[in-house]
Amino acid sequence: MTIMRTRITELLGIQYPIVEGGMQWVGRAQLAAAVSNAGALGMVAARTQPTPDDLRREIERTRELTSKPFGVNLTLSLTASDVNYDGWIDAIINGDIRIVETAGNNPQPVIARLKEHGIKVIHKCTSVRHALSAERYGADVISIDGFEAGGHCGEDDVPALIMIPALGKVLKIPFIASGGIANGRSMAAALILGADGVNMGTRFMLTQESAIHDDIKTALLAATERDTTLIKRTLKRTARFFTNIVSQEIVALERRPGGATYDDLQHLLSGNRGLVSLESGDVTAGLICASQVIGLVDDIPTCAELVTRMVAECREGLEQTLHRFDR
């Protein structure tokens, strides 16, 4: 059995420094447990569940499927300031969750409450400056999104090849690289650049245990790295999604004279439409989150197959790189 040792494996108690990204509508018990059983860290998406009680039940279901560590993602709204997260946090604490990934708006009060209960916090962000703020707030790990990432990828357009070493120069706590990670070679590259591990969303979405419709998996599998669209750029909430008629319509509305407001776009941005798409297989029904790694994915393995292969590819890639030097 291959074992990897980084600051991430030691801190989180996992075999490999690979984390499942917290994906709305995708991060459910079946997938999270499969990722954890493969030796990585699975992640249940809290706000995929309708209520905190539903989250509590999803945590229980995950525990029935794995005895390995897993976490819960809690995404904090970037646009709504009146959301109360207390119920979700209570469900996490009462569910004895030891690892939480936060993302989105200012995480300081949430991190403080989680840390009071000894919970390790991974904070996902899209810039070095936000990572340093989260470190000051008490985060244990940073998950840094390069511009290649699906979903919210920030406003600075900095790709992983620059972001990872830039963060490594100034951050003291461990960090994982997110965005553009699809296989063992990209994992090896992230480690060489200074990351302690990797985070993958889109790649885990395209596995056997992912509950999204097979027709959506097939569409993403056939896509190239050019088949994503950046939306909400004019609103300073840039996000990357699979290119379909919904994402294209949003861009068209943003480009019209006078631009577009959130109210103008809300009927297209609706998360429920995205859920319909993922469950029905209708690629035109709503927004489908995807990173540019869709151009690198060419199969739908089990999570165990994917993780095992990634670790082997990572080791092989690093060894081949060493062989290029005279000894």
Phi and psi in degrees as GROMACS dihedral restraints (atoms count N, CA, C in turn):
[ dihedral_restraints ]
;  ai    aj    ak    al  type     phi  dphi    fc
    3     4     5     6     1   -77.9    20    10
    4     5     6     7     1   134.0    20    10
    6     7     8     9     1  -124.9    20    10
    7     8     9    10     1   133.4    20    10
    9    10    11    12     1  -107.7    20    10
   10    11    12    13     1   144.7    20    10
   12    13    14    15     1  -125.0    20    10
   13    14    15    16     1   116.5    20    10
   15    16    17    18     1  -138.1    20    10
   16    17    18    19     1   176.6    20    10
   18    19    20    21     1   -61.1    20    10
   19    20    21    22     1   -27.7    20    10
   21    22    23    24     1   -73.2    20    10
   22    23    24    25     1   -45.0    20    10
   24    25    26    27     1   -63.5    20    10
   25    26    27    28     1   -39.0    20    10
   27    28    29    30     1   -68.1    20    10
   28    29    30    31     1   -43.3    20    10
   30    31    32    33     1   -70.5    20    10
   31    32    33    34     1   -40.9    20    10
   33    34    35    36     1   -97.3    20    10
   34    35    36    37     1    -7.5    20    10
   36    37    38    39     1    70.5    20    10
   37    38    39    40     1    39.9    20    10
   39    40    41    42     1  -118.9    20    10
   40    41    42    43     1   162.4    20    10
   42    43    44    45     1   -78.7    20    10
   43    44    45    46     1   -38.1    20    10
   45    46    47    48     1  -126.6    20    10
   46    47    48    49     1   145.7    20    10
   48    49    50    51     1   -82.4    20    10
   49    50    51    52     1    59.9    20    10
   51    52    53    54     1  -126.9    20    10
   52    53    54    55     1   127.6    20    10
   54    55    56    57     1  -122.4    20    10
   55    56    57    58     1   135.4    20    10
   57    58    59    60     1   -76.6    20    10
   58    59    60    61     1   126.7    20    10
   60    61    62    63     1   -65.8    20    10
   61    62    63    64     1   149.3    20    10
   63    64    65    66     1   -79.0    20    10
   64    65    66    67     1   103.9    20    10
   66    67    68    69     1  -111.0    20    10
   67    68    69    70     1   124.7    20    10
   69    70    71    72     1   -61.2    20    10
   70    71    72    73     1   135.5    20    10
   72    73    74    75     1    71.5    20    10
   73    74    75    76     1   -10.4    20    10
   75    76    77    78     1  -111.7    20    10
   76    77    78    79     1   -35.0    20    10
   78    79    80    81     1   -78.2    20    10
   79    80    81    82     1    76.7    20    10
   81    82    83    84     1  -111.2    20    10
   82    83    84    85     1   175.2    20    10
   84    85    86    87     1   -56.8    20    10
   85    86    87    88     1   -45.2    20    10
   87    88    89    90     1   -59.7    20    10
   88    89    90    91     1   -45.8    20    10
   90    91    92    93     1   -71.9    20    10
   91    92    93    94     1   -45.7    20    10
   93    94    95    96     1   -58.7    20    10
   94    95    96    97     1   -43.7    20    10
   96    97    98    99     1   -65.5    20    10
   97    98    99   100     1   -39.9    20    10
   99   100   101   102     1   -64.3    20    10
  100   101   102   103     1   -40.4    20    10
  102   103   104   105     1   -63.4    20    10
  103   104   105   106     1   -46.0    20    10
  105   106   107   108     1   -65.2    20    10
  106   107   108   109     1   -41.4    20    10
  108   109   110   111     1   -63.5    20    10
  109   110   111   112     1   -23.1    20    10
  111   112   113   114     1   -81.7    20    10
  112   113   114   115     1    -3.5    20    10
  114   115   116   117     1   101.9    20    10
  115   116   117   118     1    -0.9    20    10
  117   118   119   120     1  -100.1    20    10
  118   119   120   121     1  -163.7    20    10
  120   121   122   123     1  -116.1    20    10
  121   122   123   124     1   111.6    20    10
  123   124   125   126     1   -76.9    20    10
  124   125   126   127     1   158.5    20    10
  126   127   128   129     1  -140.2    20    10
  127   128   129   130     1   119.1    20    10
  129   130   131   132     1   -86.4    20    10
  130   131   132   133     1   129.9    20    10
  132   133   134   135     1   -86.2    20    10
  133   134   135   136     1   112.9    20    10
  135   136   137   138     1   -58.6    20    10
  136   137   138   139     1   -48.6    20    10
  138   139   140   141     1   -86.6    20    10
  139   140   141   142     1     8.1    20    10
  141   142   143   144     1   -70.6    20    10
  142   143   144   145     1   -28.9    20    10
  144   145   146   147     1   -81.4    20    10
  145   146   147   148     1   141.3    20    10
  147   148   149   150     1   -63.1    20    10
  148   149   150   151     1   -34.9    20    10
  150   151   152   153     1  -141.2    20    10
  151   152   153   154     1   164.2    20    10
  153   154   155   156     1   -57.6    20    10
  154   155   156   157     1   -35.5    20    10
  156   157   158   159     1   -63.3    20    10
  157   158   159   160     1   -37.8    20    10
  159   160   161   162     1   -65.7    20    10
  160   161   162   163     1   -37.0    20    10
  162   163   164   165     1   -63.2    20    10
  163   164   165   166     1   -42.7    20    10
  165   166   167   168     1   -57.2    20    10
  166   167   168   169     1   -43.6    20    10
  168   169   170   171     1   -67.5    20    10
  169   170   171   172     1   -35.5    20    10
  171   172   173   174     1   -68.1    20    10
  172   173   174   175     1   -36.3    20    10
  174   175   176   177     1   -62.5    20    10
  175   176   177   178     1   -44.5    20    10
  177   178   179   180     1   -61.7    20    10
  178   179   180   181     1   -41.7    20    10
  180   181   182   183     1   -64.0    20    10
  181   182   183   184     1   -40.3    20    10
  183   184   185   186     1   -62.0    20    10
  184   185   186   187     1   -41.0    20    10
  186   187   188   189     1   -65.0    20    10
  187   188   189   190     1   -29.0    20    10
  189   190   191   192     1   -69.8    20    10
  190   191   192   193     1   -22.5    20    10
  192   193   194   195     1   -99.5    20    10
  193   194   195   196     1   -16.6    20    10
  195   196   197   198     1  -150.3    20    10
  196   197   198   199     1   147.2    20    10
  198   199   200   201     1  -104.5    20    10
  199   200   201   202     1     3.2    20    10
  201   202   203   204     1   -88.2    20    10
  202   203   204   205     1   163.8    20    10
  204   205   206   207     1   -62.2    20    10
  205   206   207   208     1   142.1    20    10
  207   208   209   210     1  -146.5    20    10
  208   209   210   211     1   165.1    20    10
  210   211   212   213     1  -124.3    20    10
  211   212   213   214     1   178.4    20    10
  213   214   215   216     1  -125.9    20    10
  214   215   216   217     1   132.0    20    10
  216   217   218   219     1   -91.2    20    10
  217   218   219   220     1   132.0    20    10
  219   220   221   222     1  -124.6    20    10
  220   221   222   223     1   105.8    20    10
  222   223   224   225     1   -91.0    20    10
  223   224   225   226     1   128.2    20    10
  225   226   227   228     1   -97.6    20    10
  226   227   228   229     1   126.9    20    10
  228   229   230   231     1   -58.9    20    10
  229   230   231   232     1   134.5    20    10
  231   232   233   234     1   -84.1    20    10
  232   233   234   235     1   -18.0    20    10
  234   235   236   237     1  -115.0    20    10
  235   236   237   238     1   -24.1    20    10
  237   238   239   240     1  -106.8    20    10
  238   239   240   241     1   120.4    20    10
  240   241   242   243     1   -92.7    20    10
  241   242   243   244     1    -6.4    20    10
  243   244   245   246     1  -105.2    20    10
  244   245   246   247     1    16.5    20    10
  246   247   248   249     1   -79.0    20    10
  247   248   249   250     1   131.9    20    10
  249   250   251   252     1   -99.8    20    10
  250   251   252   253     1   119.1    20    10
  252   253   254   255     1   -97.9    20    10
  253   254   255   256     1     2.0    20    10
  255   256   257   258     1   -58.0    20    10
  256   257   258   259     1   -42.7    20    10
  258   259   260   261     1   -63.2    20    10
  259   260   261   262     1   -40.4    20    10
  261   262   263   264     1   -66.3    20    10
  262   263   264   265     1   -42.5    20    10
  264   265   266   267     1   -66.1    20    10
  265   266   267   268     1   -39.4    20    10
  267   268   269   270     1   -59.6    20    10
  268   269   270   271     1   -42.7    20    10
  270   271   272   273     1   -63.3    20    10
  271   272   273   274     1   -38.2    20    10
  273   274   275   276     1   -66.3    20    10
  274   275   276   277     1   -47.8    20    10
  276   277   278   279     1   -65.6    20    10
  277   278   279   280     1   -48.2    20    10
  279   280   281   282     1   -68.1    20    10
  280   281   282   283     1   -22.9    20    10
  282   283   284   285     1   -83.7    20    10
  283   284   285   286     1     4.6    20    10
  285   286   287   288     1    57.5    20    10
  286   287   288   289     1    37.3    20    10
  288   289   290   291     1   -75.7    20    10
  289   290   291   292     1   133.0    20    10
  291   292   293   294     1  -103.6    20    10
  292   293   294   295     1   -10.4    20    10
  294   295   296   297     1  -135.0    20    10
  295   296   297   298     1   128.9    20    10
  297   298   299   300     1  -130.0    20    10
  298   299   300   301     1   136.3    20    10
  300   301   302   303     1  -102.9    20    10
  301   302   303   304     1   120.7    20    10
  303   304   305   306     1  -101.7    20    10
  304   305   306   307     1   155.0    20    10
  306   307   308   309     1  -158.4    20    10
  307   308   309   310     1   159.7    20    10
  309   310   311   312     1    99.7    20    10
  310   311   312   313     1  -131.7    20    10
  312   313   314   315     1   -70.1    20    10
  313   314   315   316     1   178.9    20    10
  315   316   317   318     1   -44.6    20    10
  316   317   318   319     1   113.9    20    10
  318   319   320   321     1   -90.1    20    10
  319   320   321   322     1    -0.3    20    10
  321   322   323   324     1   -52.7    20    10
  322   323   324   325     1   -52.5    20    10
  324   325   326   327     1   -66.3    20    10
  325   326   327   328     1   -33.6    20    10
  327   328   329   330     1   -70.0    20    10
  328   329   330   331     1   -44.4    20    10
  330   331   332   333     1   -59.2    20    10
  331   332   333   334     1   -43.5    20    10
  333   334   335   336     1   -59.4    20    10
  334   335   336   337     1   -44.0    20    10
  336   337   338   339     1   -68.7    20    10
  337   338   339   340     1   -41.3    20    10
  339   340   341   342     1   -64.3    20    10
  340   341   342   343     1   -40.5    20    10
  342   343   344   345     1   -66.7    20    10
  343   344   345   346     1   -28.4    20    10
  345   346   347   348     1   -59.4    20    10
  346   347   348   349     1   -25.4    20    10
  348   349   350   351     1  -105.5    20    10
  349   350   351   352     1    17.2    20    10
  351   352   353   354     1    72.4    20    10
  352   353   354   355     1    19.8    20    10
  354   355   356   357     1   -85.6    20    10
  355   356   357   358     1   134.3    20    10
  357   358   359   360     1   -80.5    20    10
  358   359   360   361     1   133.1    20    10
  360   361   362   363     1  -114.3    20    10
  361   362   363   364     1   124.4    20    10
  363   364   365   366     1  -100.5    20    10
  364   365   366   367     1   123.4    20    10
  366   367   368   369     1  -109.1    20    10
  367   368   369   370     1   126.0    20    10
  369   370   371   372     1   -93.3    20    10
  370   371   372   373     1   131.0    20    10
  372   373   374   375     1  -149.8    20    10
  373   374   375   376     1   176.3    20    10
  375   376   377   378     1  -122.3    20    10
  376   377   378   379     1    11.6    20    10
  378   379   380   381     1  -152.9    20    10
  379   380   381   382     1   156.7    20    10
  381   382   383   384     1   -62.2    20    10
  382   383   384   385     1   -41.7    20    10
  384   385   386   387     1   -64.1    20    10
  385   386   387   388     1   -38.5    20    10
  387   388   389   390     1   -71.0    20    10
  388   389   390   391     1   -34.1    20    10
  390   391   392   393     1   -63.2    20    10
  391   392   393   394     1   -42.4    20    10
  393   394   395   396     1   -66.4    20    10
  394   395   396   397     1   -35.2    20    10
  396   397   398   399     1   -63.8    20    10
  397   398   399   400     1   -45.1    20    10
  399   400   401   402     1   -63.6    20    10
  400   401   402   403     1   -36.5    20    10
  402   403   404   405     1   -60.9    20    10
  403   404   405   406     1   -44.0    20    10
  405   406   407   408     1   -63.5    20    10
  406   407   408   409     1   -33.8    20    10
  408   409   410   411     1   -73.9    20    10
  409   410   411   412     1   -12.7    20    10
  411   412   413   414     1   111.9    20    10
  412   413   414   415     1     7.5    20    10
  414   415   416   417     1   -59.1    20    10
  415   416   417   418     1   145.4    20    10
  417   418   419   420     1   -90.0    20    10
  418   419   420   421     1   -29.3    20    10
  420   421   422   423     1  -142.9    20    10
  421   422   423   424     1   144.9    20    10
  423   424   425   426     1  -108.0    20    10
  424   425   426   427     1   136.2    20    10
  426   427   428   429     1  -109.4    20    10
  427   428   429   430     1   112.3    20    10
  429   430   431   432     1  -103.3    20    10
  430   431   432   433     1   122.5    20    10
  432   433   434   435     1   -88.5    20    10
  433   434   435   436     1   121.6    20    10
  435   436   437   438     1   -78.1    20    10
  436   437   438   439     1   168.9    20    10
  438   439   440   441     1   -62.3    20    10
  439   440   441   442     1   -20.2    20    10
  441   442   443   444     1   -71.2    20    10
  442   443   444   445     1   -15.3    20    10
  444   445   446   447     1   -63.7    20    10
  445   446   447   448     1   151.9    20    10
  447   448   449   450     1   -80.9    20    10
  448   449   450   451     1   162.2    20    10
  450   451   452   453     1    71.7    20    10
  451   452   453   454     1  -148.7    20    10
  453   454   455   456     1   -70.9    20    10
  454   455   456   457     1   117.1    20    10
  456   457   458   459     1  -116.6    20    10
  457   458   459   460     1    12.8    20    10
  459   460   461   462     1    84.6    20    10
  460   461   462   463     1   178.9    20    10
  462   463   464   465     1  -110.4    20    10
  463   464   465   466     1     0.5    20    10
  465   466   467   468     1   -98.4    20    10
  466   467   468   469     1   -12.6    20    10
  468   469   470   471     1    58.2    20    10
  469   470   471   472     1    38.2    20    10
  471   472   473   474     1   -96.9    20    10
  472   473   474   475     1   118.9    20    10
  474   475   476   477     1   -76.8    20    10
  475   476   477   478     1   166.3    20    10
  477   478   479   480     1   -60.4    20    10
  478   479   480   481     1   -34.7    20    10
  480   481   482   483     1   -60.2    20    10
  481   482   483   484     1   -27.3    20    10
  483   484   485   486     1   -96.6    20    10
  484   485   486   487     1   -41.8    20    10
  486   487   488   489     1   -62.4    20    10
  487   488   489   490     1   -43.9    20    10
  489   490   491   492     1   -63.1    20    10
  490   491   492   493     1   -54.9    20    10
  492   493   494   495     1   -67.0    20    10
  493   494   495   496     1   -29.9    20    10
  495   496   497   498     1   -63.2    20    10
  496   497   498   499     1   -42.3    20    10
  498   499   500   501     1   -69.9    20    10
  499   500   501   502     1   -39.9    20    10
  501   502   503   504     1   -60.6    20    10
  502   503   504   505     1   -25.6    20    10
  504   505   506   507     1   -70.2    20    10
  505   506   507   508     1   -26.4    20    10
  507   508   509   510     1  -123.1    20    10
  508   509   510   511     1   -18.3    20    10
  510   511   512   513     1   -88.5    20    10
  511   512   513   514     1   138.9    20    10
  513   514   515   516     1   -94.4    20    10
  514   515   516   517     1   -33.3    20    10
  516   517   518   519     1   -82.9    20    10
  517   518   519   520     1   163.0    20    10
  519   520   521   522     1   -63.4    20    10
  520   521   522   523     1   154.7    20    10
  522   523   524   525     1  -145.8    20    10
  523   524   525   526     1   153.0    20    10
  525   526   527   528     1  -117.4    20    10
  526   527   528   529     1   148.0    20    10
  528   529   530   531     1   -93.0    20    10
  529   530   531   532     1   134.1    20    10
  531   532   533   534     1  -131.9    20    10
  532   533   534   535     1   144.2    20    10
  534   535   536   537     1    96.9    20    10
  535   536   537   538     1   112.3    20    10
  537   538   539   540     1    89.8    20    10
  538   539   540   541     1     5.4    20    10
  540   541   542   543     1   -96.9    20    10
  541   542   543   544     1   118.6    20    10
  543   544   545   546     1  -132.8    20    10
  544   545   546   547     1   -20.1    20    10
  546   547   548   549     1  -154.9    20    10
  547   548   549   550     1  -176.6    20    10
  549   550   551   552     1   -67.3    20    10
  550   551   552   553     1   -29.1    20    10
  552   553   554   555     1   -70.7    20    10
  553   554   555   556     1   -39.5    20    10
  555   556   557   558     1   -69.8    20    10
  556   557   558   559     1   -30.5    20    10
  558   559   560   561     1   -65.9    20    10
  559   560   561   562     1   -44.0    20    10
  561   562   563   564     1   -60.5    20    10
  562   563   564   565     1   -41.9    20    10
  564   565   566   567     1   -61.3    20    10
  565   566   567   568     1   -42.8    20    10
  567   568   569   570     1   -62.4    20    10
  568   569   570   571     1   -40.8    20    10
  570   571   572   573     1   -65.8    20    10
  571   572   573   574     1   -42.2    20    10
  573   574   575   576     1   -62.6    20    10
  574   575   576   577     1   -36.8    20    10
  576   577   578   579     1   -73.4    20    10
  577   578   579   580     1   -11.0    20    10
  579   580   581   582     1   120.9    20    10
  580   581   582   583     1    -4.4    20    10
  582   583   584   585     1   -72.5    20    10
  583   584   585   586     1   155.1    20    10
  585   586   587   588     1   -93.9    20    10
  586   587   588   589     1    -5.3    20    10
  588   589   590   591     1   176.7    20    10
  589   590   591   592     1  -172.1    20    10
  591   592   593   594     1  -134.5    20    10
  592   593   594   595     1   155.7    20    10
  594   595   596   597     1  -120.6    20    10
  595   596   597   598     1   134.5    20    10
  597   598   599   600     1  -131.7    20    10
  598   599   600   601     1   130.4    20    10
  600   601   602   603     1  -108.3    20    10
  601   602   603   604     1   -67.3    20    10
  603   604   605   606     1   -55.4    20    10
  604   605   606   607     1   -41.0    20    10
  606   607   608   609     1   -64.2    20    10
  607   608   609   610     1   -39.9    20    10
  609   610   611   612     1   -73.3    20    10
  610   611   612   613     1   -25.0    20    10
  612   613   614   615     1   -63.3    20    10
  613   614   615   616     1   -29.9    20    10
  615   616   617   618     1  -100.6    20    10
  616   617   618   619     1    60.0    20    10
  618   619   620   621     1  -130.6    20    10
  619   620   621   622     1   168.4    20    10
  621   622   623   624     1   -62.2    20    10
  622   623   624   625     1   -37.5    20    10
  624   625   626   627     1   -80.2    20    10
  625   626   627   628     1   -13.0    20    10
  627   628   629   630     1   -66.3    20    10
  628   629   630   631     1   132.1    20    10
  630   631   632   633     1   -86.2    20    10
  631   632   633   634     1     3.9    20    10
  633   634   635   636     1   -70.4    20    10
  634   635   636   637     1   158.5    20    10
  636   637   638   639     1   -62.6    20    10
  637   638   639   640     1   143.5    20    10
  639   640   641   642     1   -59.7    20    10
  640   641   642   643     1   -31.1    20    10
  642   643   644   645     1   -67.5    20    10
  643   644   645   646     1   -31.5    20    10
  645   646   647   648     1   -70.5    20    10
  646   647   648   649     1   -42.5    20    10
  648   649   650   651     1   -59.6    20    10
  649   650   651   652     1   -43.0    20    10
  651   652   653   654     1   -62.4    20    10
  652   653   654   655     1   -42.0    20    10
  654   655   656   657     1   -64.1    20    10
  655   656   657   658     1   -42.9    20    10
  657   658   659   660     1   -69.4    20    10
  658   659   660   661     1   -35.8    20    10
  660   661   662   663     1   -63.6    20    10
  661   662   663   664     1   -33.5    20    10
  663   664   665   666     1   -82.1    20    10
  664   665   666   667     1    -8.4    20    10
  666   667   668   669     1   -79.9    20    10
  667   668   669   670     1   164.9    20    10
  669   670   671   672     1  -113.0    20    10
  670   671   672   673     1   175.7    20    10
  672   673   674   675     1   -65.4    20    10
  673   674   675   676     1   -10.8    20    10
  675   676   677   678     1   -92.9    20    10
  676   677   678   679     1    -1.1    20    10
  678   679   680   681     1   -97.0    20    10
  679   680   681   682     1    39.7    20    10
  681   682   683   684     1  -124.0    20    10
  682   683   684   685     1   158.5    20    10
  684   685   686   687     1  -130.8    20    10
  685   686   687   688     1   137.0    20    10
  687   688   689   690     1   -90.8    20    10
  688   689   690   691     1   122.1    20    10
  690   691   692   693     1  -114.9    20    10
  691   692   693   694     1   165.4    20    10
  693   694   695   696     1    61.5    20    10
  694   695   696   697     1    24.0    20    10
  696   697   698   699     1   -62.9    20    10
  697   698   699   700     1   -40.9    20    10
  699   700   701   702     1   -71.5    20    10
  700   701   702   703     1   -17.1    20    10
  702   703   704   705     1   -95.4    20    10
  703   704   705   706     1     1.6    20    10
  705   706   707   708     1    60.9    20    10
  706   707   708   709     1    36.8    20    10
  708   709   710   711     1  -136.0    20    10
  709   710   711   712     1    49.8    20    10
  711   712   713   714     1   -56.7    20    10
  712   713   714   715     1   134.2    20    10
  714   715   716   717     1  -142.9    20    10
  715   716   717   718     1   147.8    20    10
  717   718   719   720     1  -106.8    20    10
  718   719   720   721     1   128.4    20    10
  720   721   722   723     1  -135.1    20    10
  721   722   723   724     1   161.8    20    10
  723   724   725   726     1   -58.7    20    10
  724   725   726   727     1   140.4    20    10
  726   727   728   729     1   -75.4    20    10
  727   728   729   730     1   115.0    20    10
  729   730   731   732     1  -146.9    20    10
  730   731   732   733     1  -174.4    20    10
  732   733   734   735     1   -66.5    20    10
  733   734   735   736     1   -25.9    20    10
  735   736   737   738     1   -72.8    20    10
  736   737   738   739     1   -50.1    20    10
  738   739   740   741     1   -63.6    20    10
  739   740   741   742     1   -35.7    20    10
  741   742   743   744     1   -68.7    20    10
  742   743   744   745     1   -35.8    20    10
  744   745   746   747     1   -67.5    20    10
  745   746   747   748     1   -37.7    20    10
  747   748   749   750     1   -60.7    20    10
  748   749   750   751     1   -46.6    20    10
  750   751   752   753     1   -62.0    20    10
  751   752   753   754     1   -40.7    20    10
  753   754   755   756     1   -62.0    20    10
  754   755   756   757     1   -40.6    20    10
  756   757   758   759     1   -66.6    20    10
  757   758   759   760     1   -38.2    20    10
  759   760   761   762     1   -66.5    20    10
  760   761   762   763     1   -29.7    20    10
  762   763   764   765     1   -87.6    20    10
  763   764   765   766     1    -7.8    20    10
  765   766   767   768     1   -70.1    20    10
  766   767   768   769     1   158.8    20    10
  768   769   770   771     1   -55.3    20    10
  769   770   771   772     1   128.6    20    10
  771   772   773   774     1    90.5    20    10
  772   773   774   775     1   -11.3    20    10
  774   775   776   777     1    71.5    20    10
  775   776   777   778     1  -157.3    20    10
  777   778   779   780     1  -142.6    20    10
  778   779   780   781     1   150.9    20    10
  780   781   782   783     1  -103.9    20    10
  781   782   783   784     1   171.3    20    10
  783   784   785   786     1   -58.3    20    10
  784   785   786   787     1   -40.1    20    10
  786   787   788   789     1   -61.2    20    10
  787   788   789   790     1   -36.9    20    10
  789   790   791   792     1   -64.2    20    10
  790   791   792   793     1   -31.2    20    10
  792   793   794   795     1  -101.0    20    10
  793   794   795   796     1   -10.1    20    10
  795   796   797   798     1   -56.4    20    10
  796   797   798   799     1   -38.2    20    10
  798   799   800   801     1   -66.4    20    10
  799   800   801   802     1   -21.3    20    10
  801   802   803   804     1   -93.9    20    10
  802   803   804   805     1   -29.4    20    10
  804   805   806   807     1   -80.7    20    10
  805   806   807   808     1   -12.1    20    10
  807   808   809   810     1   -47.8    20    10
  808   809   810   811     1   123.8    20    10
  810   811   812   813     1   -62.3    20    10
  811   812   813   814     1   -30.7    20    10
  813   814   815   816     1   -64.4    20    10
  814   815   816   817     1   -33.3    20    10
  816   817   818   819     1   -65.6    20    10
  817   818   819   820     1   -39.3    20    10
  819   820   821   822     1   -62.9    20    10
  820   821   822   823     1   -40.0    20    10
  822   823   824   825     1   -62.0    20    10
  823   824   825   826     1   -43.5    20    10
  825   826   827   828     1   -57.7    20    10
  826   827   828   829     1   -43.4    20    10
  828   829   830   831     1   -61.4    20    10
  829   830   831   832     1   -48.3    20    10
  831   832   833   834     1   -66.1    20    10
  832   833   834   835     1   -32.9    20    10
  834   835   836   837     1   -86.6    20    10
  835   836   837   838     1   -32.9    20    10
  837   838   839   840     1   -90.2    20    10
  838   839   840   841     1   -23.6    20    10
  840   841   842   843     1    88.5    20    10
  841   842   843   844     1     2.4    20    10
  843   844   845   846     1   -83.0    20    10
  844   845   846   847     1   105.1    20    10
  846   847   848   849     1   -69.0    20    10
  847   848   849   850     1   -12.4    20    10
  849   850   851   852     1  -100.1    20    10
  850   851   852   853     1     0.0    20    10
  852   853   854   855     1   -76.5    20    10
  853   854   855   856     1   -30.9    20    10
  855   856   857   858     1  -166.6    20    10
  856   857   858   859     1  -174.4    20    10
  858   859   860   861     1   -73.3    20    10
  859   860   861   862     1   139.1    20    10
  861   862   863   864     1  -124.1    20    10
  862   863   864   865     1   114.4    20    10
  864   865   866   867     1   -69.8    20    10
  865   866   867   868     1   133.7    20    10
  867   868   869   870     1  -161.4    20    10
  868   869   870   871     1   143.1    20    10
  870   871   872   873     1   -96.8    20    10
  871   872   873   874     1   175.5    20    10
  873   874   875   876     1   -67.7    20    10
  874   875   876   877     1    -9.4    20    10
  876   877   878   879     1   -67.9    20    10
  877   878   879   880     1    -9.5    20    10
  879   880   881   882     1   -57.4    20    10
  880   881   882   883     1   -23.6    20    10
  882   883   884   885     1   -75.9    20    10
  883   884   885   886     1   -10.3    20    10
  885   886   887   888     1  -106.4    20    10
  886   887   888   889     1    -8.3    20    10
  888   889   890   891     1   -94.6    20    10
  889   890   891   892     1   129.1    20    10
  891   892   893   894     1  -133.4    20    10
  892   893   894   895     1    15.6    20    10
  894   895   896   897     1  -156.4    20    10
  895   896   897   898     1   170.5    20    10
  897   898   899   900     1  -122.8    20    10
  898   899   900   901     1    81.2    20    10
  900   901   902   903     1   -83.7    20    10
  901   902   903   904     1   173.8    20    10
  903   904   905   906     1   -74.2    20    10
  904   905   906   907     1   162.9    20    10
  906   907   908   909     1   -62.6    20    10
  907   908   909   910     1   -38.2    20    10
  909   910   911   912     1   -63.0    20    10
  910   911   912   913     1   -43.8    20    10
  912   913   914   915     1   -62.8    20    10
  913   914   915   916     1   -43.0    20    10
  915   916   917   918     1   -63.6    20    10
  916   917   918   919     1   -49.7    20    10
  918   919   920   921     1   -65.2    20    10
  919   920   921   922     1   -44.6    20    10
  921   922   923   924     1   -59.6    20    10
  922   923   924   925     1   -44.3    20    10
  924   925   926   927     1   -65.3    20    10
  925   926   927   928     1   -42.1    20    10
  927   928   929   930     1   -60.0    20    10
  928   929   930   931     1   -45.2    20    10
  930   931   932   933     1   -63.8    20    10
  931   932   933   934     1   -42.5    20    10
  933   934   935   936     1   -64.2    20    10
  934   935   936   937     1   -42.9    20    10
  936   937   938   939     1   -65.1    20    10
  937   938   939   940     1   -38.8    20    10
  939   940   941   942     1   -62.0    20    10
  940   941   942   943     1   -48.2    20    10
  942   943   944   945     1   -62.8    20    10
  943   944   945   946     1   -45.7    20    10
  945   946   947   948     1   -60.8    20    10
  946   947   948   949     1   -43.7    20    10
  948   949   950   951     1   -62.9    20    10
  949   950   951   952     1   -41.9    20    10
  951   952   953   954     1   -67.1    20    10
  952   953   954   955     1   -40.5    20    10
  954   955   956   957     1   -66.2    20    10
  955   956   957   958     1   -41.8    20    10
  957   958   959   960     1   -63.2    20    10
  958   959   960   961     1   -36.3    20    10
  960   961   962   963     1   -65.1    20    10
  961   962   963   964     1   -41.6    20    10
  963   964   965   966     1   -63.0    20    10
  964   965   966   967     1   -35.4    20    10
  966   967   968   969     1   -67.9    20    10
  967   968   969   970     1   -12.0    20    10
  969   970   971   972     1   -79.9    20    10
  970   971   972   973     1    -6.0    20    10
  972   973   974   975     1  -103.1    20    10
  973   974   975   976     1   144.4    20    10
  975   976   977   978     1   -68.3    20    10
  976   977   978   979     1   143.0    20    10
